Amino acid sequence: MPEIIGVDFDNTIVSYDDLIYRQAIERGLVDGQVLKNKKILRDVIRELPGGEIEWQKIQAAIYGPGMGRATLIEDVFEFFIRCKDKGIRTYIVSHKTQFANYDTTGTDLRKEALKWLDKAGFFNAGVSGLSSGDVYFESTRIDKINRIRSLGCTHFIDDLEETFREPSFPRDVEKILFNSHVSGDFAAETNGKVFEEWKDIHRYFFNGK
Ligand SMILES: [Mg+2]
């Protein structure tokens, strides 16, 4: 069976770590000592009084008006190029609502994401094998999983354990967690694989091929 690889978008292809850090400093929520890491920043901010709302406001800013300054994660673009060269079909499947609760600017988050992908060169189909029609935004995690199934993905790459721990996640889709802060024994519990960097994912798929 030919491989069909689905890839998550937020924090798998695009990094918001710098943006979150700057937002958190500007809002006076953290000092300069905290690590520039999404998960660590999130946990610190959420524990502050009113932190849950502050966190949602930051998310509204980074996925909306701030999206243009989000950064491409190292080696991910090259992964799509290699898949294209090997004739492997790829899709981007993302859990992303159209609008953010705390965004007062009315920014369409899905349009911002598509603009970002276009600007990063992803829709140069001759290079990446992708067009905007290969990008799916879903409103819930369950809808995302249903999309992964209906596209016939053989592998899915995501930074969130929760995607793979969802009971409806298809058993026959290989789980590849892109994450350096894994809680517990993800691999043993879900029969998945964990990689900290995209170059390790390259190696996993393409070594010897
Ligand atoms: Mg993600």
Residues whose N, C-alpha, C, O or C-beta is under 5 A from the ligand:
A	BS01	MG	D8 F9 D10 N11 T12 D159
